[in-house]
Amino acid sequence: MAARVLTRSEFDDLTLLKRGKVRDVYEVEDKLLIVASDRMSAFDVVMADPIPDKGKILTRISLFWFQRLEPIVDNHLISSDPSQFPAVCQKYAPDLEGRSMLVKKATPLPVECIVRGYLSGSGWQEYLQTGAVCGIPLPEGLSQSDRLPQPIFTPSTKAADGMHDENITFEQASQILGPEKAGAVRRLSLEIYDFGRNLAAQNGIIVADTKFEFGTLTDPQHPDEQLILIDEVLTPDSSRFWPADTYSPGGPQKSFDKQFLRDYLIEIQWLKTPPPPKLPDEIVAKTREKYLDALQRITGQGL
């Protein structure tokens, strides 16, 4: 059966709060409805061509991790079953099935929480220039894709739409969040990464780096804010996944994530600014295949 593609949700009875690169976020009563579309972004630009089933794959992987990470950190999930969503959502069930989450309304922290276990991407570029990543000195003589002596917490700013995130030091993150909250998200991020890396390794996947988002809940009965995990977690959109059986430091790696698409866009010398190029059918199909492979390896299940 052909995949049901959702490029853009249109739910007229619901209040749209934000249309991100991939997710559409609606307000439903005192909760949020997050819908993962099949939109694909690269270099902070949304491609003109969707990747069929991508939103369902991302949702399935996030649900897998949310459940397993509960002993470490609470998350925003209420339900992923549209039949349990408020009545106003029921008419949209065909578009919600498999790609939506009803979640608690949290206040997102204004910092991206990135953990790197390997030297790649912007971290590799920064290391070449300074010998450090986000102010953290690293040993001399490391090669691209080398495993780091220990995972490092490398936060970044959250840029406005169309802008690029910027790596910052932990001290800068502390100025933005406050020292106590910055310390808490660093500790949680490293603990989550360690858990995820170990579990993924059992299934032949190296988690080279990943990005987490946290938010705060305010409970009227408790004056202290509660930190929870929000958005997505340990997906091919938020992580670099490498196959362990082909890992060879010293250059770029094969991947189960959007790096395949990035490499194609670099190869055709796209300028990384809108409008996006038309993606060939084989690039769309191969990208979908890589995301499906990640889903099957991590969760042991298909769609």
N, C-alpha and C positions, 0 to 999 in steps of 0.2 A: 504493500500500500504506500502511495506517495506521502512524503512527509507534509504535515500541515505547517506552513510557514506563517509566522507572525512577525511582520516587519514593524508594525506600529499599532498599538492598541487604541481603540476608539470607544470609550465607555461613557456615553453621554450622560448617564444618570449618576456618575461618580465625579468627585472633585479631583482633577488632575493637579498634583502638587509639583511634579518635576518629570521631565522626559530626559533621562540621562543618555549616555552613549549606548547603553544596552537596556537598562531598566526603566520602565514607566512606574511612577509611584503615585498612588491615589490615597486620598483620605477617606476612610470609611468609619463613620461614628468616631470613636476615640482611638482608632487603630489606623494602621497603614496597610495598604494592599500593594505588594511589589510584584510586578509582572516582568518576567525576563523575556525579552523579545529575541528574535533571531538576528538582530543587528550585529554587525562586526565592526569594531574600531581598530585602527592601527595608527600609531604615531599621533594619537589624540584626534584623529579624523574618522568619522563614521563612513564606512564603505557604502557604495550604492547598491551592492549585492549582498543580501542576507545569506547566512549559513543555515540551511534547513536543520531544525531540531536543536540548534545551539542553546536556546533558552531552556529547553527541557533538560539538556545535558548538564548545564550549569546548576540548575535547580536541584537535580537529583544528586549531584556531587556535594553541593552545600548541605543538603538534608542529611546525607551520610555523615559528614563531618560534624554538623551541629550535635547530632545524637551522641557521637563518640567523645566529643569534647566537653560534654556537660559536667563531668567531674572536675574539670579545670576552670571553666568559665560559663556563666549563664549566657544565653543568647536571646534574640528578639522574637524567635519563632512562636507563634500561637498554633497555626495549623497550615497544612499544605493541601488540604482536602476541600475543594470548592463547595462540596455539599454542606460543609460546616461553616462556610462564610455567611455573613449577614444576607438577608433576603434580597437586598438591592443588587447583590452580585450574581444572583442565580441565573439571570438571563444571559450572562456572559460566560457561563460555565464552559462552553466548547473552546473558547480562547484561553480560559484560565487553567484548564486541565493540564497538569504536569509541569506547568511553568510559573506558578504563582505561589506566594506565601502571604498569609495574613500575619502581621507582626505587631509587636508593641511599638508605640510611638516613642522613640528615643531622640535625644539631642546628639547628633553626630559630633565627635571631636574634630577640631579643625586641622588635624595632622594625620597623615597616612603612616601606618605602622608597618615598616618593612623589615624583614629579617633575611639576611643573606648567609647562606652556608657555603657558597661557592662564588668565585670571582667572575662576574659576567655583567653584560649590559652597561648601564651608566656607572656601576661600581668599578668595572674594569677600566673604563675610560678615565675615571677620576684617579684610580690607582696609578695609571700610566703618567698622569700629570703631577701627582702630589705624593704618591707612596702611601696614601691613606684613603679611606672611604668615610665620608661624613665626619671627618675629624678623628677617626679611629686609625692610628698608625698600624700598618700591616708589615709583615716580614718582607725584606728585599728579595727580588728574584722570582716572584710568583709569576705564573703563566696564566693566560686566559683560560677560564673554566677550572682552575685549580680549586680543590677543596680548602677552605680556610681552616686554620688551627682550631677555631671554635666559631659558632654562629655569631653574627654581630647584628645589633639593632641599629638600623639606618633610616631614621624618619625622613619624611618629606612634607612639603607644604601641599595643601589641597588647592589646586589652581582652578580658576573659573573656567567655564566651558570655552574650548578653543585655545586655552593656554596650557603650558606644560608645567607639571609639578617640578619643584626644585628640591634637591637633597639639602637637608639641614643637619646640624650637629645636635647631639642630645641636649647640649646646653641651650641651644635655640628652642628646641622643643619644650624644654622646661620653662623657658620664658613665656611661651604661648599657653601651655597647659597648667603651669604651676609645677614645682618640683615633685610633690607627692603624686599627682596624677600621672606625670611623665614617668616616674619610677614604676608606677603600677602597670602602665601599658607596656613598658619595656619588659618587665618581668613576665607578664602574661604572654606577650608576643613570642618571647624566646621559649617559654614552656609549651605553647601551642605548636610552634615550629618543630621543636624536638619530638613531640608526640607524633605529629603528622609525617615528619621525615622518616621516623622509624617504621611507622605502619606502611607508608608507601614503599619503603625499601623492600619489605616482604613481598611486594608485588612487582618488583623489577623497575621501580620508578625512583629516580633521584629528584628530590625537591631542591632545586638549586637556590631559589629564593621565592619569597611570597609576600603578599601585602594583606594586612588585616585592617579592618575598620572597627572602631569601638564607638559606643554611644553611652549616654548616661540616662538613667531613669531616676525620677524623683518620686519617692513613695511618701505620701502625706504622713504616714505613721512613723517614718524614719527620716530624720533630718539629713542624713548623709546620702549623697548621690551614689547610685549603684552603677558600676561599669559593666556593660554587657557587650558581647560580640554581635555586630550587625552586618548587613549587606550580604556578601558572599564569603566563602572561606575555602581556601586550598583548591581552587578550580583552575582550569587551564587559562582563564582570563586574568586571574590574579596571581599566577605563579609561573615559574619556569619549571617544566617537567621534562626531564631527560631520561631516555631509556638506559638503564644501568648496563645492559649487555653491550652497548656500543660506546660507552663513556671513554673518552680519551682526551685528557687535558692538553692544552697547547693551542686551542683554537675553538671556534664555535661548535656546538653540539647538535645532534639531531634532537627533535623535541616533540612533545605531545601538546603543544600550546600554539599560540598565535605567532610564534617566531617563524614558522614556515611561511606564513603570509607576509610577515615583515621582510623576510629574505627575498621573496618574490618582488615586493615593491621596491626594494633596494636595487635588485637586479635590473628592473625596467627603468631605473633612475627617476622614479616619481619624486617630486620635490617636497613631499610630506605636507602639502597644503591643499585645501579644497580647490577645485572639486576632486573627488577621488577617481581613480581610473576604473574602467570596467574590468571586472574580474573574469578571466576565462572559466568556463564550466569545470575544467579539470582542477583548477586551483580551489574553487568552491568545494568540489567533491573531496579533494584531498584534505582540505582543512576540516571538513565535517568528519572524515574518517579518523583524523588524529584526535579530535575531541571525543569521538566515540571510543577510541582505543583507551584514552585516559579513563573514561567512565567505567569501562569493563575491567580494566586493571585494578582500579582503586576500589570499586564497590563489588566487583564480581558479578555485576549484572549489566544487561543492556537496557535499551529503552523499553 
